[in-house]
Amino acid sequence: MRRRDFIKVVLGGAAVVLPLAAQSQQPAAPLIGALFTRSGTTIPALEQGLGQAGYVVGRDVAVEYHWLGSEYEQLGSKAADLVWRRVAVIVTAGTDAALAAKSATTTIPIVFVIGADPVKLGLVASLDRPGNMTGYTNLSNALQAKGLQLLHELVPQATLIAALFNPYNRNAELDTPTVQAAADALHLRLLVLNARDRTGIDSAFAAAEAPWL
């Protein structure tokens, strides 16, 4: 009997090969650690991808979910805990979750779903040599400039545009200069607002309505 079998897990177009010990050596179902800063369709997509590969959650594999929302300070400890428990793979959704997983291990496979350039973020050294990481990105930060251009076309008389960012999210480091450069190219004033949670959003909108702007 071969000592190891391999399964392929597909998540949003990304694939990773997971080594699994033979049944006689590892009777328990392999554990997948999921570290998310956003939920959306990520959980059903993961379980659907496993199902398409012939693996049913709860029967063939187990998944432990950690959805932290805006509680970024807990990402490091959660990622370290998953490594300590020797999960077979770590699946992340959100830039900060991916970075936390990367900091926690260089050996456990990591599958990420992000919206920015993984090379610029430092997640991978290059696209052809990603190390223990692989994943999917829609490069949504590049769409921020296009969104500002469309807004300008819809409301050409507006000269001051507000942009709302979450300063605790690493994507903001790339999104803010991208949007600022787009505003400069269109000769628009950009008001950068920051918010981490619902309360912060309310305060940001209140600031945007200030009469002296």
ZIRACOR-V21306 format. One record per helix or strand of 2 or more residues. SS is the DSSP state (alpha for helix, beta for strand). FROM is the first residue (numbers start at 0). TO is the last residue. If there is no record, write none. Layout:
# ZIRACOR-V21306
SS;FROM;TO + SS;FROM;TO
This chain:
# ZIRACOR-V21306
beta;3;10 + beta;13;20 + beta;29;35 + alpha;41;51 + beta;60;66 + alpha;71;83 + beta;88;92 + alpha;94;103 + beta;108;113 + alpha;117;120 + beta;132;136 + alpha;140;153 + beta;159;164 + alpha;170;184 + beta;188;193 + alpha;197;207
